[in-house]
Amino acid sequence: MTLRVLNTLSGEKEPFEPQDPDDVLVYYCGLTVSDFAHLGHARTWVHVDTIHRWLAHLGYDVRHVENITDVNEKIVARVGEGELGDSEREVAAGFIDQLLADMRALNLKRAEVYPRVTEHVPEIIDLVETLVEQGHAYESNGSVYFDVTTFDDYGKLSNQRLDELEAQGPDAERAEKRNPADFALWKAGGVDRSAVADHRHDDREYAVDDPTGETWDSPWGEGRPGWHIECSAMSMTHLDSTLDIHMGGRDLVFPHHENEIAQSEAATGEQFARYWLHADLFEMDEEKMSSSLGNFVPVEEAVPRFGVNALRTFFLSASYNSTQTYSEAAIHEAEERWDRLENAYRRAAETADSPAARTTAEARDLRTAVDDTRETFAAAMNDDFNTREALAALLDLSSAVNSHVDAADRYDYRGLRRAVETFDELGGEVLGLDFAGDEAGDASLADELVELVLDVREAEREAGNYERADALRDDLTELGVEIQDTDDGPTYRLG
C-alpha cells in the first residue's frame, strides 16, 4: 500500500514520494513561547508525533525539526509580569522549560533539534542579505521588506491573487513599503510598542512598565528579525533547501506559510516543501482554543488530570486535518476507549501466559481479527494518516480478544501473542500509547530525568557557566549515561 497525503499546495491527495527514498525531512512550525502550552498545541503535537512514528514504521529515517519562537512582541508583553522574568529572554526561557516538560509528559518522540530564533540570528541576516542582493527585498528606514511582486508564484499555497491581497503588517509599516502585501524580513529598532501594549493585560501587575525586546546589529542597523524569515532560515540550516513535509496549523497557511514559500524559493530557486500538511482547528466553546482568547486548558494541568493515554486516545480519535472540539465528556469517552484497549491487552497477555493456553489450539476468529486489524490499520494510516480509523481497528481487535477469552476453555497461545504484539507495535510504537505499565514507566521516567538534566546543562552553557555544565555531564557519566555533543545538541544512551 502506498502512503497518500493531502497536500495543501495542490489541494489533492497525492502519493508520498520523498526526495530520498530512505530519508524524510519534516519541519513543524512550533510555538511562540509567550504562554504555557495548551491542549490545542498538544493535539497538533500528538498528530505530528504519530506521523513521525508511522513514517519510521514504514522504514524511513525521519529527520524532524521543530522550531521555538523566542523573539516576539507577545513575549515582551509578559516581561515584568509576576515572576516570569525581567527580560524577553528570561520570560521565553521559563516557558521553554515548561514546553519541553509538557512534550515529555505527552510521550512525544524527540525531534532532532528544537532551534530557537535567538540562536539563529546570523543565519537569518545571511538569508535577508541574499534576498536583497537578488532584488527580492529592499531596505527602507532601517527595515527590510520582501517585494512580493518579484515572486511570480506568490499566493499559490493559499490560492489568492496578488491584486486581491490586503496590506500585511502594522499600520506604521505601510508608508515604508513599496506594495501593501510586502512583508518585513528585518525590523528596525526595538519592538513595536503598540503591539506590546495590545498584548498586555490591564488586570495584571507588571514590575517593568515599559519593557524592551532584544535587538541585534545588522547591515541595516540595529533591529529584530521578522516573524516569517525565522522558519526559512532555521529549516534550511538544520534540514535542507527543500523539505519533504512542512507541517503547521491551518491558521498559518496565510500569511506565514505563504511568505515562507516566497522568501525561501526566491533565495534558493528550489521548491521549499514538497508536501504541506495542515492541522485543523481545536475548538473550545465554539472558538479556537487560544492563549490570546484565554480559553485554554494547559497541558501541565491536563496530563495529571486525565492521563497521557486518555489524552492521546482523544486526540487520535479525529484525523489531524479535521476540526475537533474540547469537552470533558469527549475526553471521558476517550478514557473508556483507552480502558477497553488496555484491558484487552492485559487479558491477552495474562491468558497467553496461563496453563490453559496451548500452541496446539487455534482460534481462527482471533487470528483473522489480528490479520484484519493489521491490514485495516495500515490502510488507514496510509490514507493521509487517518488515526480515527486506525484506532477503530485496534478497538475491533480488543473485542475479538475479549470474545476469545470469554468463550474458550483452551486458549490459542499464538493468536493471543500475535494480538499482544499487534497492540505493542501499532498501538504503542505508532500511536504512542503505553501498554507496558510500570516497568516502561520507570524507563520513561529515567529518560525524562536525563533529558531534564541535559536541558539544564544546555542552559548553563548558554549562560557561560561552563564549569557547572561540565560538572553535570560528569555526574551523568558516573551514573552510566553516555553523552555525545553534536552540532544539533547533545544525544545520550542509557548504560
C-alpha positions in Angstrom: 0.0 0.0 0.0 1.3 3.5 -0.9 1.1 6.3 1.6 -1.0 9.1 0.3 -1.2 12.6 1.9 -3.5 15.6 1.4 -1.2 18.3 0.1 -2.4 21.8 0.8 -0.3 23.1 -2.1 -2.3 21.1 -4.7 -5.5 20.6 -2.7 -5.3 16.9 -3.6 -4.4 13.6 -2.0 -1.1 12.6 -3.5 1.3 9.6 -3.3 4.1 10.4 -0.9 7.5 10.3 -2.6 10.3 11.9 -0.6 13.4 13.2 -2.3 15.5 10.5 -0.8 13.9 7.0 -0.8 15.4 6.3 2.6 15.1 9.7 4.4 12.3 12.1 5.2 12.8 15.7 6.1 10.0 17.0 8.4 9.6 20.6 9.7 6.9 21.7 12.1 6.2 25.3 12.9 6.5 25.3 16.7 5.2 27.6 19.4 5.8 31.2 20.2 6.7 30.9 23.9 4.6 33.7 25.4 2.4 31.4 27.5 2.0 27.8 28.7 1.3 25.2 26.1 -2.4 24.1 26.0 -4.4 21.2 24.6 -4.7 22.8 21.2 -0.9 22.7 20.9 -0.9 19.2 22.4 -3.4 17.9 19.8 -1.1 19.0 16.9 2.0 17.7 18.7 0.4 14.3 19.1 -0.5 14.1 15.4 2.9 15.3 14.3 4.4 12.7 16.6 2.2 10.0 15.2 3.0 11.0 11.6 6.7 10.8 12.6 6.1 7.3 14.1 4.3 6.0 11.1 7.0 7.2 8.7 9.6 5.5 10.8 7.4 2.3 10.9 7.4 2.4 7.1 11.2 2.3 7.2 12.2 5.9 6.7 14.9 7.6 8.6 12.9 10.7 9.8 14.8 13.9 10.4 12.3 16.0 12.4 12.9 19.7 13.3 10.5 21.8 15.4 11.4 25.5 15.9 10.8 27.6 19.0 10.0 31.3 18.5 11.6 33.1 21.4 11.6 36.6 19.8 8.1 38.2 19.6 6.1 41.1 20.9 3.8 38.7 22.8 6.8 37.6 24.9 7.9 41.2 25.5 4.4 41.9 26.7 4.9 39.4 29.6 8.1 41.0 30.8 7.8 42.0 34.4 4.6 40.1 35.0 4.7 38.2 38.3 7.8 36.0 38.4 8.1 35.4 34.7 11.2 37.5 34.3 12.5 41.0 33.7 13.7 40.5 30.1 12.3 38.9 26.9 14.9 36.1 27.1 14.1 35.3 30.7 10.4 35.1 30.0 11.0 32.9 27.0 13.4 30.6 28.9 10.8 29.9 31.6 8.1 28.9 29.1 10.6 26.8 27.1 11.4 24.8 30.2 7.7 24.0 30.7 7.3 23.4 27.0 9.9 20.6 27.0 8.4 19.1 30.1 4.9 19.1 28.5 6.3 17.3 25.4 7.9 14.6 27.5 4.7 14.2 29.5 2.8 13.5 26.3 5.2 10.7 25.3 6.4 12.5 22.1 9.4 11.3 20.2 12.1 13.9 20.5 12.7 16.0 17.4 16.3 16.0 16.0 16.6 19.6 17.2 14.4 22.4 18.6 16.1 25.5 17.1 15.4 28.9 18.6 15.3 32.3 16.9 17.9 33.8 19.3 20.4 31.1 18.3 20.0 31.7 14.5 20.1 35.5 14.0 23.3 35.2 11.9 21.6 32.7 9.6 18.6 35.0 9.4 20.7 38.0 8.5 22.5 36.0 5.8 19.3 34.9 4.2 17.9 38.5 4.2 21.2 39.7 2.6 20.8 37.1 -0.1 17.2 38.3 -0.9 18.4 41.9 -1.0 21.3 41.1 -3.4 18.9 39.2 -5.7 16.5 42.0 -5.9 13.7 40.3 -4.0 14.0 42.5 -0.9 14.7 46.2 -0.2 15.8 48.4 2.8 13.5 51.1 4.0 14.3 53.3 7.1 16.5 50.5 8.5 13.9 47.8 8.0 14.0 45.2 5.1 10.9 44.1 3.2 10.2 41.3 0.8 8.9 42.6 -2.5 6.0 40.2 -3.3 5.8 41.4 -6.9 9.2 39.8 -7.6 7.9 36.3 -6.9 5.5 35.2 -9.6 4.0 32.3 -7.6 3.0 34.4 -4.6 -0.3 33.2 -3.4 0.0 29.6 -4.7 -0.5 27.9 -1.3 -3.5 30.0 -0.1 -5.0 30.3 -3.6 -5.1 34.1 -3.6 -4.3 36.6 -6.2 -1.7 39.3 -5.5 -4.1 42.1 -6.6 -6.7 40.9 -4.1 -4.4 40.8 -1.0 -4.8 43.2 1.8 -1.8 45.0 3.4 0.4 42.9 5.7 1.9 44.2 9.0 1.0 47.1 11.3 -0.1 50.5 10.0 3.3 52.0 10.9 5.0 49.9 8.2 2.7 50.8 5.3 4.4 54.0 4.4 7.8 52.2 4.2 6.6 49.5 1.8 6.5 49.5 -2.0 3.5 47.3 -2.1 0.8 46.8 0.5 1.3 43.0 0.6 5.1 43.3 1.1 6.2 41.8 4.5 9.0 42.5 6.9 12.2 40.4 6.9 14.0 42.7 9.4 12.5 45.3 11.6 14.5 48.4 12.5 15.0 49.3 16.2 13.2 47.6 19.0 9.8 46.1 19.3 6.5 47.6 18.1 5.3 49.2 21.3 1.7 49.4 20.1 1.8 45.6 19.6 3.2 45.1 23.0 0.5 47.3 24.6 -2.2 45.3 22.7 -0.9 42.1 24.3 -0.7 43.4 27.8 -3.4 42.6 30.3 -4.8 45.6 32.2 -5.8 43.4 35.2 -2.2 42.2 35.8 0.6 43.9 37.6 4.0 44.4 35.9 7.3 45.1 37.6 8.6 46.5 34.3 6.2 49.2 32.9 8.0 49.9 29.6 9.7 46.6 28.5 12.1 46.5 25.6 12.9 43.5 23.5 16.3 42.2 22.4 17.9 43.7 19.3 20.9 42.7 17.1 23.3 44.5 14.9 22.8 44.1 11.1 23.9 45.6 7.8 20.8 47.8 8.0 21.3 48.9 11.6 20.1 47.6 15.0 16.9 45.6 14.8 15.0 42.3 15.1 14.1 39.5 12.7 10.7 39.5 11.1 8.4 36.6 12.0 8.3 34.7 8.7 12.0 34.7 7.9 12.9 32.7 11.0 11.3 29.4 9.8 13.0 29.6 6.4 16.4 30.2 8.0 16.1 27.5 10.7 14.6 24.8 8.5 17.3 25.3 5.8 20.0 25.4 8.5 19.1 22.1 10.0 17.5 20.2 7.1 17.9 21.3 3.5 16.7 23.9 1.0 13.9 21.6 0.1 11.8 19.8 2.8 9.7 16.7 2.3 6.9 17.7 4.7 6.2 21.1 6.2 3.5 21.0 8.9 1.6 23.6 10.9 -1.8 24.8 11.9 -4.4 25.6 9.3 -4.4 29.3 10.5 -0.8 29.6 9.4 -1.4 29.0 5.6 -1.6 32.7 5.1 0.4 34.8 5.6 3.1 32.8 7.4 3.5 29.7 5.2 2.8 31.7 2.0 5.6 34.1 3.0 7.9 31.2 3.9 7.5 29.8 0.4 8.1 33.2 -1.3 11.3 34.1 0.6 12.7 30.5 0.5 12.2 29.8 -3.1 13.2 33.3 -4.2 16.5 32.8 -2.3 17.3 29.3 -3.5 15.5 28.8 -6.8 14.3 25.5 -5.5 10.9 24.2 -4.2 10.7 24.9 -0.5 8.5 22.0 0.6 7.1 19.1 -1.5 4.1 18.4 0.8 2.3 20.9 3.0 0.2 19.3 5.8 -2.1 21.4 7.9 -3.8 20.5 11.2 -7.2 21.9 11.6 -8.6 23.9 14.5 -9.1 22.7 18.0 -12.1 24.5 19.5 -13.4 25.2 22.9 -16.9 26.9 23.3 -17.2 27.2 19.5 -14.0 29.2 19.3 -10.4 28.2 18.5 -8.6 27.3 21.7 -6.1 30.1 22.1 -3.8 31.7 24.7 -4.8 35.2 23.4 -8.5 34.4 23.9 -7.9 32.9 27.4 -10.0 29.8 26.6 -7.5 27.1 27.1 -6.5 24.1 29.3 -2.8 24.0 30.0 -1.0 20.7 29.2 0.6 20.6 32.6 -2.8 20.5 34.2 -4.5 18.1 31.7 -1.9 15.3 31.8 -2.1 14.5 35.5 -5.9 15.0 35.4 -6.8 12.8 32.5 -3.6 10.7 31.9 -1.5 10.7 28.8 -3.1 7.6 27.3 -6.6 9.0 27.5 -5.4 12.3 26.0 -3.6 10.7 23.1 -6.7 8.4 22.5 -8.9 11.5 22.5 -6.7 13.5 20.0 -6.3 10.5 17.7 -10.0 9.9 17.6 -10.2 12.6 15.0 -7.9 13.0 12.0 -5.3 15.7 12.1 -7.0 17.8 9.3 -10.5 17.7 10.8 -11.8 20.2 13.4 -12.0 18.8 16.9 -13.9 20.2 19.9 -12.7 20.0 23.5 -15.2 18.8 26.1 -14.8 16.8 29.3 -17.5 14.4 28.0 -15.4 13.7 24.9 -12.3 13.0 27.0 -14.2 10.7 29.3 -15.3 8.8 26.2 -11.7 8.5 25.2 -10.8 7.3 28.7 -13.4 4.5 28.2 -11.8 3.6 24.8 -8.4 3.5 26.3 -9.7 1.3 29.2 -11.1 -1.1 26.5 -7.7 -1.3 24.8 -5.7 -1.6 28.0 -8.0 -4.3 29.4 -7.9 -6.3 26.2 -4.1 -6.1 26.1 -3.8 -7.2 29.7 -6.3 -10.1 29.2 -4.5 -11.3 26.1 -1.1 -11.2 27.8 -2.2 -12.9 31.0 -4.3 -15.5 29.2 -1.4 -16.3 26.9 0.8 -17.0 30.0 -1.9 -19.2 31.7 -1.7 -23.0 31.7 -4.8 -23.1 29.6 -3.0 -21.5 26.6 -1.7 -24.1 24.1 0.3 -23.9 21.0 -1.8 -26.7 19.6 -5.1 -24.7 19.9 -6.0 -22.5 17.0 -8.8 -19.9 17.1 -9.4 -18.8 13.5 -11.7 -15.9 14.5 -8.9 -14.4 16.7 -6.2 -14.9 14.2 -8.4 -13.5 11.4 -9.1 -10.5 13.6 -5.4 -9.9 14.1 -4.8 -10.0 10.4 -7.7 -7.8 9.7 -6.6 -5.3 12.3 -3.1 -5.0 10.8 -4.4 -4.6 7.3 -7.1 -2.1 8.3 -4.7 -0.1 10.5 -2.1 0.1 7.7 -4.7 1.1 5.1 -6.0 3.9 7.4 -2.5 5.3 8.2 -1.5 5.2 4.6 -4.7 7.1 3.8 -3.4 10.5 4.9 -2.6 9.3 8.5 -6.2 8.5 9.3 -5.8 7.9 13.0 -9.5 7.7 13.6 -9.9 4.5 11.5 -6.6 3.2 12.8 -7.7 3.5 16.4 -11.1 1.9 15.5 -9.2 -1.1 14.1 -7.4 -1.6 17.4 -10.7 -1.4 19.3 -12.1 -4.1 17.0 -9.2 -6.3 18.0 -9.9 -5.7 21.6 -13.4 -7.0 21.1 -12.1 -10.1 19.3 -9.6 -10.8 22.2 -12.4 -10.5 24.8 -14.7 -12.8 22.8 -12.0 -15.4 22.6 -11.1 -15.2 26.3 -14.7 -15.3 27.4 -15.8 -18.2 25.2 -12.9 -20.6 25.1 -11.7 -23.2 27.6 -8.5 -23.8 25.8 -6.8 -20.7 24.5 -4.9 -20.0 21.3 -1.4 -19.1 22.5 -0.1 -18.0 19.2 -3.2 -16.0 18.4 -3.0 -14.2 21.8 0.7 -13.5 21.4 0.1 -12.0 18.0 -2.7 -9.8 19.5 -0.3 -8.6 22.2 2.4 -7.9 19.6 -0.1 -6.0 17.4 -1.2 -3.8 20.4 2.5 -3.1 21.2 3.6 -2.4 17.6 0.6 -0.5 16.3 -0.9 1.0 19.5 2.4 1.5 21.2 5.1 2.2 18.6 2.9 4.0 16.2 0.1 5.6 18.2 2.3 6.2 21.2 0.1 4.5 23.8 1.7 2.9 26.8 0.5 -0.7 27.3 3.6 -1.8 29.2 2.8 -0.4 32.6 5.2 0.3 35.5 8.3 -1.2 34.0 8.1 1.0 30.9 7.1 3.9 33.1 10.3 3.6 35.1 12.3 3.6 31.9 10.4 6.6 30.6 10.9 8.4 33.9 14.7 7.8 33.6 14.7 9.2 30.1 12.7 12.2 31.2 15.2 12.9 34.1 18.2 12.6 31.9 16.6 14.9 29.3 15.8 17.4 32.1 19.4 17.4 33.3 20.6 17.9 29.7 18.2 20.8 29.3 19.6 22.4 32.5 23.2 21.7 31.2 22.4 23.5 27.9 21.0 26.5 29.8 24.2 26.6 31.9 26.3 26.6 28.8 24.3 29.3 27.1 24.7 31.4 30.3 28.5 30.9 30.1 28.6 28.7 33.2 30.8 26.1 31.6 32.2 24.6 34.8 28.7 23.9 36.1 27.8 22.4 32.7 30.8 20.1 32.7 30.0 19.0 36.3 26.5 18.0 35.2 28.0 16.0 32.3 30.4 14.3 34.7 27.6 13.4 37.1 25.6 11.8 34.3 28.6 9.9 33.1 29.2 8.4 36.6 25.6 7.2 36.6 26.2 5.3 33.4 24.7 7.8 30.9 26.8 8.1 27.7 26.6 11.6 26.3 27.8 12.9 22.9 27.7 16.6 21.9 26.7 17.2 18.3 26.1 20.3 16.2 22.4 19.8 16.8 22.6 19.4 20.5 23.5 16.5 22.9 22.5 12.9 22.4 22.7 10.2 25.1 22.4 6.5 25.7 21.5 4.9 29.0 24.1 2.3 30.1 
